[in-house]
C-alpha cells in the first residue's frame, strides 16, 4: 500500500479512538445484594447548636441530631 492509504487508515483509527464518550452519562449498576441487614438508629443527639425564634434576640439551645446506619453483624469483610 502507498503512504496515502496508510495515512487514511491511521486517520480513521485515530478518530475512532478519540470518540467523546464523556457526553453520555453512565449509571452504575448494583451487581449483588448486601449480605447483611442494616440497623437504623434515628434522631441521635450529637451536639447542641444556638438558634433564635422569631420574636427574641436571646439564643436558644437546639439539639443537633443525626441518623446512624450500621450493619447487623460482626463481619469484617465489608466496605
Gaussian input, Z-matrix of N, CA and C with variables (Angstrom, degrees):
# hf/3-21g

backbone

0 1
 N
 C     1     B1
 C     2     B2     1     A1
 N     3     B3     2     A2     1     D1
 C     4     B4     3     A3     2     D2
 C     5     B5     4     A4     3     D3
 N     6     B6     5     A5     4     D4
 C     7     B7     6     A6     5     D5
 C     8     B8     7     A7     6     D6
 N     9     B9     8     A8     7     D7
 C    10    B10     9     A9     8     D8
 C    11    B11    10    A10     9     D9
 N    12    B12    11    A11    10    D10
 C    13    B13    12    A12    11    D11
 C    14    B14    13    A13    12    D12
 N    15    B15    14    A14    13    D13
 C    16    B16    15    A15    14    D14
 C    17    B17    16    A16    15    D15
 N    18    B18    17    A17    16    D16
 C    19    B19    18    A18    17    D17
 C    20    B20    19    A19    18    D18
 N    21    B21    20    A20    19    D19
 C    22    B22    21    A21    20    D20
 C    23    B23    22    A22    21    D21
 N    24    B24    23    A23    22    D22
 C    25    B25    24    A24    23    D23
 C    26    B26    25    A25    24    D24
 N    27    B27    26    A26    25    D25
 C    28    B28    27    A27    26    D26
 C    29    B29    28    A28    27    D27
 N    30    B30    29    A29    28    D28
 C    31    B31    30    A30    29    D29
 C    32    B32    31    A31    30    D30
 N    33    B33    32    A32    31    D31
 C    34    B34    33    A33    32    D32
 C    35    B35    34    A34    33    D33
 N    36    B36    35    A35    34    D34
 C    37    B37    36    A36    35    D35
 C    38    B38    37    A37    36    D36
 N    39    B39    38    A38    37    D37
 C    40    B40    39    A39    38    D38
 C    41    B41    40    A40    39    D39
 N    42    B42    41    A41    40    D40
 C    43    B43    42    A42    41    D41
 C    44    B44    43    A43    42    D42
 N    45    B45    44    A44    43    D43
 C    46    B46    45    A45    44    D44
 C    47    B47    46    A46    45    D45
 N    48    B48    47    A47    46    D46
 C    49    B49    48    A48    47    D47
 C    50    B50    49    A49    48    D48
 N    51    B51    50    A50    49    D49
 C    52    B52    51    A51    50    D50
 C    53    B53    52    A52    51    D51
 N    54    B54    53    A53    52    D52
 C    55    B55    54    A54    53    D53
 C    56    B56    55    A55    54    D54
 N    57    B57    56    A56    55    D55
 C    58    B58    57    A57    56    D56
 C    59    B59    58    A58    57    D57
 N    60    B60    59    A59    58    D58
 C    61    B61    60    A60    59    D59
 C    62    B62    61    A61    60    D60
 N    63    B63    62    A62    61    D61
 C    64    B64    63    A63    62    D62
 C    65    B65    64    A64    63    D63
 N    66    B66    65    A65    64    D64
 C    67    B67    66    A66    65    D65
 C    68    B68    67    A67    66    D66
 N    69    B69    68    A68    67    D67
 C    70    B70    69    A69    68    D68
 C    71    B71    70    A70    69    D69
 N    72    B72    71    A71    70    D70
 C    73    B73    72    A72    71    D71
 C    74    B74    73    A73    72    D72
 N    75    B75    74    A74    73    D73
 C    76    B76    75    A75    74    D74
 C    77    B77    76    A76    75    D75
 N    78    B78    77    A77    76    D76
 C    79    B79    78    A78    77    D77
 C    80    B80    79    A79    78    D78
 N    81    B81    80    A80    79    D79
 C    82    B82    81    A81    80    D80
 C    83    B83    82    A82    81    D81
 N    84    B84    83    A83    82    D82
 C    85    B85    84    A84    83    D83
 C    86    B86    85    A85    84    D84
 N    87    B87    86    A86    85    D85
 C    88    B88    87    A87    86    D86
 C    89    B89    88    A88    87    D87
 N    90    B90    89    A89    88    D88
 C    91    B91    90    A90    89    D89
 C    92    B92    91    A91    90    D90
 N    93    B93    92    A92    91    D91
 C    94    B94    93    A93    92    D92
 C    95    B95    94    A94    93    D93
 N    96    B96    95    A95    94    D94
 C    97    B97    96    A96    95    D95
 C    98    B98    97    A97    96    D96
 N    99    B99    98    A98    97    D97
 C   100   B100    99    A99    98    D98
 C   101   B101   100   A100    99    D99
 N   102   B102   101   A101   100   D100
 C   103   B103   102   A102   101   D101
 C   104   B104   103   A103   102   D102
 N   105   B105   104   A104   103   D103
 C   106   B106   105   A105   104   D104
 C   107   B107   106   A106   105   D105
 N   108   B108   107   A107   106   D106
 C   109   B109   108   A108   107   D107
 C   110   B110   109   A109   108   D108
 N   111   B111   110   A110   109   D109
 C   112   B112   111   A111   110   D110
 C   113   B113   112   A112   111   D111
 N   114   B114   113   A113   112   D112
 C   115   B115   114   A114   113   D113
 C   116   B116   115   A115   114   D114
 N   117   B117   116   A116   115   D115
 C   118   B118   117   A117   116   D116
 C   119   B119   118   A118   117   D117
 N   120   B120   119   A119   118   D118
 C   121   B121   120   A120   119   D119
 C   122   B122   121   A121   120   D120
 N   123   B123   122   A122   121   D121
 C   124   B124   123   A123   122   D122
 C   125   B125   124   A124   123   D123
 N   126   B126   125   A125   124   D124
 C   127   B127   126   A126   125   D125
 C   128   B128   127   A127   126   D126
 N   129   B129   128   A128   127   D127
 C   130   B130   129   A129   128   D128
 C   131   B131   130   A130   129   D129
 N   132   B132   131   A131   130   D130
 C   133   B133   132   A132   131   D131
 C   134   B134   133   A133   132   D132
 N   135   B135   134   A134   133   D133
 C   136   B136   135   A135   134   D134
 C   137   B137   136   A136   135   D135
 N   138   B138   137   A137   136   D136
 C   139   B139   138   A138   137   D137
 C   140   B140   139   A139   138   D138
 N   141   B141   140   A140   139   D139
 C   142   B142   141   A141   140   D140
 C   143   B143   142   A142   141   D141
 N   144   B144   143   A143   142   D142
 C   145   B145   144   A144   143   D143
 C   146   B146   145   A145   144   D144
 N   147   B147   146   A146   145   D145
 C   148   B148   147   A147   146   D146
 C   149   B149   148   A148   147   D147
 N   150   B150   149   A149   148   D148
 C   151   B151   150   A150   149   D149
 C   152   B152   151   A151   150   D150
 N   153   B153   152   A152   151   D151
 C   154   B154   153   A153   152   D152
 C   155   B155   154   A154   153   D153
 N   156   B156   155   A155   154   D154
 C   157   B157   156   A156   155   D155
 C   158   B158   157   A157   156   D156
 N   159   B159   158   A158   157   D157
 C   160   B160   159   A159   158   D158
 C   161   B161   160   A160   159   D159
 N   162   B162   161   A161   160   D160
 C   163   B163   162   A162   161   D161
 C   164   B164   163   A163   162   D162
 N   165   B165   164   A164   163   D163
 C   166   B166   165   A165   164   D164
 C   167   B167   166   A166   165   D165
 N   168   B168   167   A167   166   D166
 C   169   B169   168   A168   167   D167
 C   170   B170   169   A169   168   D168
 N   171   B171   170   A170   169   D169
 C   172   B172   171   A171   170   D170
 C   173   B173   172   A172   171   D171
 N   174   B174   173   A173   172   D172
 C   175   B175   174   A174   173   D173
 C   176   B176   175   A175   174   D174
 N   177   B177   176   A176   175   D175
 C   178   B178   177   A177   176   D176
 C   179   B179   178   A178   177   D177
 N   180   B180   179   A179   178   D178
 C   181   B181   180   A180   179   D179
 C   182   B182   181   A181   180   D180
 N   183   B183   182   A182   181   D181
 C   184   B184   183   A183   182   D182
 C   185   B185   184   A184   183   D183
 N   186   B186   185   A185   184   D184
 C   187   B187   186   A186   185   D185
 C   188   B188   187   A187   186   D186
 N   189   B189   188   A188   187   D187
 C   190   B190   189   A189   188   D188
 C   191   B191   190   A190   189   D189
 N   192   B192   191   A191   190   D190
 C   193   B193   192   A192   191   D191
 C   194   B194   193   A193   192   D192
 N   195   B195   194   A194   193   D193
 C   196   B196   195   A195   194   D194
 C   197   B197   196   A196   195   D195
 N   198   B198   197   A197   196   D196
 C   199   B199   198   A198   197   D197
 C   200   B200   199   A199   198   D198
 N   201   B201   200   A200   199   D199
 C   202   B202   201   A201   200   D200
 C   203   B203   202   A202   201   D201
 N   204   B204   203   A203   202   D202
 C   205   B205   204   A204   203   D203
 C   206   B206   205   A205   204   D204
 N   207   B207   206   A206   205   D205
 C   208   B208   207   A207   206   D206
 C   209   B209   208   A208   207   D207
 N   210   B210   209   A209   208   D208
 C   211   B211   210   A210   209   D209
 C   212   B212   211   A211   210   D210
 N   213   B213   212   A212   211   D211
 C   214   B214   213   A213   212   D212
 C   215   B215   214   A214   213   D213
 N   216   B216   215   A215   214   D214
 C   217   B217   216   A216   215   D215
 C   218   B218   217   A217   216   D216
 N   219   B219   218   A218   217   D217
 C   220   B220   219   A219   218   D218
 C   221   B221   220   A220   219   D219
 N   222   B222   221   A221   220   D220
 C   223   B223   222   A222   221   D221
 C   224   B224   223   A223   222   D222
 N   225   B225   224   A224   223   D223
 C   226   B226   225   A225   224   D224
 C   227   B227   226   A226   225   D225
 N   228   B228   227   A227   226   D226
 C   229   B229   228   A228   227   D227
 C   230   B230   229   A229   228   D228
 N   231   B231   230   A230   229   D229
 C   232   B232   231   A231   230   D230
 C   233   B233   232   A232   231   D231
 N   234   B234   233   A233   232   D232
 C   235   B235   234   A234   233   D233
 C   236   B236   235   A235   234   D234

   B1=1.4608
   B2=1.5174
   B3=1.2818
   B4=1.4530
   B5=1.5250
   B6=1.2942
   B7=1.4657
   B8=1.5221
   B9=1.3086
   B10=1.4701
   B11=1.5224
   B12=1.3040
   B13=1.4669
   B14=1.5268
   B15=1.3500
   B16=1.4678
   B17=1.5187
   B18=1.3076
   B19=1.4578
   B20=1.5307
   B21=1.3250
   B22=1.4642
   B23=1.5299
   B24=1.3135
   B25=1.4692
   B26=1.5224
   B27=1.3374
   B28=1.4686
   B29=1.5205
   B30=1.3187
   B31=1.4698
   B32=1.5260
   B33=1.3257
   B34=1.4655
   B35=1.5282
   B36=1.3304
   B37=1.4629
   B38=1.5182
   B39=1.3191
   B40=1.4644
   B41=1.5203
   B42=1.3227
   B43=1.4699
   B44=1.5317
   B45=1.3190
   B46=1.4634
   B47=1.5242
   B48=1.3276
   B49=1.4630
   B50=1.5171
   B51=1.3134
   B52=1.4667
   B53=1.5172
   B54=1.3010
   B55=1.4604
   B56=1.5177
   B57=1.3298
   B58=1.4640
   B59=1.5167
   B60=1.3222
   B61=1.4622
   B62=1.5167
   B63=1.3339
   B64=1.4665
   B65=1.5164
   B66=1.3304
   B67=1.4495
   B68=1.5306
   B69=1.3277
   B70=1.4563
   B71=1.5176
   B72=1.3297
   B73=1.4694
   B74=1.5196
   B75=1.3097
   B76=1.4530
   B77=1.5243
   B78=1.3023
   B79=1.4594
   B80=1.5179
   B81=1.3429
   B82=1.4677
   B83=1.5245
   B84=1.3077
   B85=1.4603
   B86=1.5208
   B87=1.3168
   B88=1.4577
   B89=1.5185
   B90=1.3237
   B91=1.4627
   B92=1.5207
   B93=1.3337
   B94=1.4636
   B95=1.5315
   B96=1.2920
   B97=1.4609
   B98=1.5243
   B99=1.3219
   B100=1.4592
   B101=1.5286
   B102=1.3065
   B103=1.4640
   B104=1.5276
   B105=1.3074
   B106=1.4599
   B107=1.5223
   B108=1.3242
   B109=1.4634
   B110=1.5209
   B111=1.3005
   B112=1.4612
   B113=1.5166
   B114=1.3323
   B115=1.4643
   B116=1.5241
   B117=1.3199
   B118=1.4646
   B119=1.5220
   B120=1.3193
   B121=1.4628
   B122=1.5232
   B123=1.3414
   B124=1.4587
   B125=1.5176
   B126=1.3285
   B127=1.4687
   B128=1.5225
   B129=1.3078
   B130=1.4610
   B131=1.5224
   B132=1.3156
   B133=1.4654
   B134=1.5197
   B135=1.3304
   B136=1.4624
   B137=1.5226
   B138=1.3465
   B139=1.4684
   B140=1.5167
   B141=1.3208
   B142=1.4578
   B143=1.5250
   B144=1.3043
   B145=1.4580
   B146=1.5104
   B147=1.3096
   B148=1.4590
   B149=1.5188
   B150=1.3279
   B151=1.4544
   B152=1.5097
   B153=1.2943
   B154=1.4657
   B155=1.5114
   B156=1.3442
   B157=1.4518
   B158=1.5277
   B159=1.2800
   B160=1.4583
   B161=1.5156
   B162=1.3334
   B163=1.4619
   B164=1.5242
   B165=1.3110
   B166=1.4587
   B167=1.5213
   B168=1.3354
   B169=1.4604
   B170=1.5254
   B171=1.3342
   B172=1.4601
   B173=1.5277
   B174=1.3328
   B175=1.4686
   B176=1.5283
   B177=1.3111
   B178=1.4566
   B179=1.5297
   B180=1.3509
   B181=1.4572
   B182=1.5313
   B183=1.3296
   B184=1.4602
   B185=1.5264
   B186=1.3442
   B187=1.4707
   B188=1.5353
   B189=1.3297
   B190=1.4603
   B191=1.5164
   B192=1.3276
   B193=1.4577
   B194=1.5242
   B195=1.3342
   B196=1.4580
   B197=1.5084
   B198=1.3367
   B199=1.4617
   B200=1.5220
   B201=1.3312
   B202=1.4656
   B203=1.5239
   B204=1.3352
   B205=1.4581
   B206=1.5226
   B207=1.3198
   B208=1.4615
   B209=1.5261
   B210=1.3449
   B211=1.4714
   B212=1.5232
   B213=1.3175
   B214=1.4579
   B215=1.5285
   B216=1.3437
   B217=1.4577
   B218=1.5266
   B219=1.3165
   B220=1.4664
   B221=1.5288
   B222=1.3035
   B223=1.4614
   B224=1.5188
   B225=1.3129
   B226=1.4569
   B227=1.5301
   B228=1.3209
   B229=1.4608
   B230=1.5165
   B231=1.3139
   B232=1.4598
   B233=1.5311
   B234=1.3047
   B235=1.4705
   B236=1.5120
   A1=108.84
   A2=114.92
   A3=118.39
   A4=111.13
   A5=115.64
   A6=121.71
   A7=111.93
   A8=118.46
   A9=120.93
   A10=110.30
   A11=118.73
   A12=121.39
   A13=110.57
   A14=116.26
   A15=119.17
   A16=111.54
   A17=117.62
   A18=122.32
   A19=110.65
   A20=116.98
   A21=120.64
   A22=110.37
   A23=117.93
   A24=121.24
   A25=110.73
   A26=116.71
   A27=120.84
   A28=110.95
   A29=117.91
   A30=122.33
   A31=110.68
   A32=117.19
   A33=120.39
   A34=110.51
   A35=117.18
   A36=120.72
   A37=111.76
   A38=116.95
   A39=121.15
   A40=110.59
   A41=117.23
   A42=120.45
   A43=111.20
   A44=117.17
   A45=120.54
   A46=111.07
   A47=117.29
   A48=121.14
   A49=111.47
   A50=118.59
   A51=122.48
   A52=112.49
   A53=118.26
   A54=121.67
   A55=109.51
   A56=116.94
   A57=122.42
   A58=109.76
   A59=116.41
   A60=121.23
   A61=112.26
   A62=118.24
   A63=120.63
   A64=111.73
   A65=119.18
   A66=121.12
   A67=112.44
   A68=117.80
   A69=120.24
   A70=109.21
   A71=117.59
   A72=119.50
   A73=110.79
   A74=114.78
   A75=120.12
   A76=109.03
   A77=116.00
   A78=121.53
   A79=108.17
   A80=117.35
   A81=118.60
   A82=110.57
   A83=115.83
   A84=121.70
   A85=110.29
   A86=116.50
   A87=121.61
   A88=106.86
   A89=116.30
   A90=120.97
   A91=112.64
   A92=118.73
   A93=120.94
   A94=109.06
   A95=114.81
   A96=120.26
   A97=109.60
   A98=117.01
   A99=119.70
   A100=109.65
   A101=115.26
   A102=120.04
   A103=111.72
   A104=117.67
   A105=121.06
   A106=108.79
   A107=115.25
   A108=120.22
   A109=108.69
   A110=115.70
   A111=121.18
   A112=109.35
   A113=115.90
   A114=121.86
   A115=108.45
   A116=116.25
   A117=121.03
   A118=109.07
   A119=114.82
   A120=120.72
   A121=106.37
   A122=116.79
   A123=121.49
   A124=112.71
   A125=114.39
   A126=123.99
   A127=113.12
   A128=117.03
   A129=122.57
   A130=107.04
   A131=118.11
   A132=121.77
   A133=108.75
   A134=116.87
   A135=120.99
   A136=113.07
   A137=118.24
   A138=121.55
   A139=108.10
   A140=115.44
   A141=121.05
   A142=108.33
   A143=114.63
   A144=120.74
   A145=109.73
   A146=115.80
   A147=120.58
   A148=109.23
   A149=115.54
   A150=121.60
   A151=110.14
   A152=115.99
   A153=122.58
   A154=108.33
   A155=115.58
   A156=117.17
   A157=107.47
   A158=118.82
   A159=121.89
   A160=115.32
   A161=119.01
   A162=120.18
   A163=114.28
   A164=119.12
   A165=121.08
   A166=110.71
   A167=115.51
   A168=120.50
   A169=110.98
   A170=116.80
   A171=121.15
   A172=108.94
   A173=117.67
   A174=118.65
   A175=111.76
   A176=115.38
   A177=122.49
   A178=108.74
   A179=116.12
   A180=120.16
   A181=108.71
   A182=116.19
   A183=122.00
   A184=108.25
   A185=118.02
   A186=118.88
   A187=110.82
   A188=115.71
   A189=121.67
   A190=106.95
   A191=116.47
   A192=121.01
   A193=111.06
   A194=114.99
   A195=121.64
   A196=109.57
   A197=116.17
   A198=122.54
   A199=107.79
   A200=116.86
   A201=122.36
   A202=108.31
   A203=116.28
   A204=122.82
   A205=107.95
   A206=116.82
   A207=119.91
   A208=109.40
   A209=117.23
   A210=119.89
   A211=111.17
   A212=115.60
   A213=121.72
   A214=110.89
   A215=117.16
   A216=120.95
   A217=108.59
   A218=116.49
   A219=121.29
   A220=111.79
   A221=118.11
   A222=121.00
   A223=110.65
   A224=117.08
   A225=121.01
   A226=110.66
   A227=118.00
   A228=122.01
   A229=110.56
   A230=116.94
   A231=122.23
   A232=108.07
   A233=116.54
   A234=119.09
   A235=112.15
   D1=156.28
   D2=-179.48
   D3=-92.17
   D4=175.32
   D5=-176.03
   D6=-63.34
   D7=-34.29
   D8=-178.78
   D9=-68.05
   D10=-39.49
   D11=178.11
   D12=-64.08
   D13=-43.42
   D14=176.38
   D15=-62.26
   D16=-38.94
   D17=179.59
   D18=-64.93
   D19=-41.78
   D20=178.95
   D21=-65.50
   D22=-44.95
   D23=179.03
   D24=-63.18
   D25=-42.35
   D26=178.19
   D27=-62.33
   D28=-41.45
   D29=179.85
   D30=-64.73
   D31=-42.06
   D32=178.92
   D33=-64.02
   D34=-44.65
   D35=178.78
   D36=-64.40
   D37=-38.88
   D38=179.22
   D39=-65.36
   D40=-42.87
   D41=178.82
   D42=-65.05
   D43=-37.98
   D44=178.77
   D45=-66.95
   D46=-35.66
   D47=-179.40
   D48=-74.96
   D49=-24.44
   D50=-176.55
   D51=-95.37
   D52=16.22
   D53=-179.62
   D54=-59.50
   D55=132.46
   D56=-178.10
   D57=-82.44
   D58=103.32
   D59=178.56
   D60=-98.56
   D61=-1.11
   D62=-178.75
   D63=-73.56
   D64=-16.56
   D65=-178.65
   D66=-78.69
   D67=-18.89
   D68=178.18
   D69=-98.92
   D70=116.85
   D71=-179.00
   D72=-70.46
   D73=143.49
   D74=175.92
   D75=-107.71
   D76=139.11
   D77=-179.51
   D78=-106.04
   D79=121.68
   D80=179.49
   D81=-66.90
   D82=145.22
   D83=-179.94
   D84=-111.01
   D85=144.17
   D86=175.23
   D87=-82.97
   D88=123.98
   D89=-176.00
   D90=-89.77
   D91=-27.11
   D92=-177.52
   D93=-150.15
   D94=157.48
   D95=175.91
   D96=-79.97
   D97=154.77
   D98=178.88
   D99=-68.97
   D100=151.54
   D101=-177.03
   D102=-99.72
   D103=15.73
   D104=179.83
   D105=-148.07
   D106=158.99
   D107=175.60
   D108=-91.94
   D109=162.33
   D110=-176.54
   D111=-114.08
   D112=130.24
   D113=173.96
   D114=-91.27
   D115=138.34
   D116=-179.58
   D117=-122.79
   D118=120.89
   D119=176.94
   D120=-112.26
   D121=114.68
   D122=-173.14
   D123=-96.02
   D124=151.94
   D125=172.36
   D126=55.33
   D127=50.84
   D128=175.69
   D129=-84.12
   D130=122.27
   D131=179.14
   D132=-79.42
   D133=121.23
   D134=-179.44
   D135=-110.84
   D136=-13.73
   D137=178.59
   D138=-169.48
   D139=177.03
   D140=173.49
   D141=-124.25
   D142=138.72
   D143=177.30
   D144=-115.16
   D145=169.98
   D146=178.99
   D147=-103.73
   D148=139.85
   D149=178.75
   D150=-146.02
   D151=171.93
   D152=179.41
   D153=-129.18
   D154=143.32
   D155=169.01
   D156=-87.57
   D157=175.41
   D158=-173.00
   D159=-68.82
   D160=-21.82
   D161=-172.34
   D162=-109.29
   D163=-5.40
   D164=-174.19
   D165=-124.25
   D166=151.60
   D167=174.67
   D168=-99.74
   D169=-2.14
   D170=178.66
   D171=-81.06
   D172=127.31
   D173=-179.42
   D174=-70.48
   D175=147.06
   D176=178.43
   D177=-114.45
   D178=145.27
   D179=175.26
   D180=-80.35
   D181=123.75
   D182=-179.41
   D183=-117.51
   D184=126.36
   D185=179.09
   D186=-69.39
   D187=134.88
   D188=175.09
   D189=-98.18
   D190=124.91
   D191=-172.56
   D192=-121.47
   D193=156.53
   D194=175.66
   D195=-144.68
   D196=167.40
   D197=175.04
   D198=-107.21
   D199=138.49
   D200=-179.51
   D201=-110.65
   D202=125.59
   D203=175.94
   D204=-112.42
   D205=125.15
   D206=-179.74
   D207=-140.93
   D208=149.78
   D209=179.58
   D210=-70.87
   D211=149.27
   D212=-177.39
   D213=-97.24
   D214=48.44
   D215=174.24
   D216=-159.98
   D217=174.70
   D218=-177.52
   D219=-106.43
   D220=18.04
   D221=-178.69
   D222=-66.67
   D223=139.09
   D224=177.59
   D225=-98.95
   D226=-3.07
   D227=-178.85
   D228=-97.19
   D229=69.02
   D230=178.27
   D231=-152.60
   D232=160.15
   D233=179.78
   D234=-69.47

